[in-house]
Amino acid sequence: MTFSDKLIALRKKAGWSQEELAERLNVSRQSVSKWESAQSMPDIDKILQLSSLFSVTTDCLLKDTQDDTQPAAAQTPSPLPRVTLAQAEDYLTKAQANAPQMALATALCIVSPIPLLALGTVRELGLLGLADDLAGGLGMIALVVLVAVAVVLFMQCGAAVREYEFLEKEPIETEHGVTALVRERRAAFAPEYDRANRIGAALCILAAVPLFTAVMVGVSFLMSMSICLLLVLVACGVYAFVRVGTVQDAMDRLLEDGDFTRGHKAVKGRLTALTAAYWLVVVAIFLWYTFGPNGNGQPQYSWFIWAIAGVVYAACVVAAKAFVRKKV
């Protein structure tokens, strides 16, 4: 094994990301990345720090041998799942194919209230002669259909990569060449990833402009239309985020980097369960507020629950990631 291979193996064994190792060495993440990709070697003082940090000798780190990262008594076949080069290629190909479908499914969930809001506005303006119950009923049907299509897309994407579920839940080992392949792919993908995130961020920020414009004009039906436009812009922004994020996450899973270090994997299942529970509670609140004993039975006026829930969810995700990173 070369120094770069040993460093990757030792870091993964410790369950650290490149950022976490960089913090412990007081260097940049880019420096660690260059060491692991054999683009450069650390200074002698960093070699000594690494030796102390991983409890191995400097000879163990610097000499190219069969495997010096473990004691001789531990040179036994690993019980961890091993990802071959063919499996890595297959997984990345499937993730690339899943990305637009995952992004579309997420966007459909975001725009699903639009028919409800639009039909409510049409009814208020007296167009098409729609009664309150008919407008609300058609809007709810459209909402359910859009969500159903999104769920089917999510399930199709999950089925396509079901054999690789262990990448998200379990520590792994990779065959020689896998790490280099994935790092090369990630470096090539970085410009597209950054560009999509910039576009997504811009669209999500600009989404508030139609709403502010409608508030200034003060026309009631424009308010509903501005909310529809807001949802469309947010959906487009989220589409950009999810499309590139799905591919980036696939590469991070293979590298056990980012949000998929071994320490993060240990708690990720619990966070997923909490996310599902959170959105079930949001749905229950929406139904109770709209159709409960004191509800008005007009869901087009309950849209703000989803907006608030989305903002709170984003804040909770950021807080949870910070907490998990601190714990591991």
Summary of the structure (lengths in Angstrom):
residues: 328
radius of gyration: 24.8
end to end distance: 27.4
largest distance: 83.4
contacts: 951
relative contact order: 0.11
helix: 78%
strand: 1%
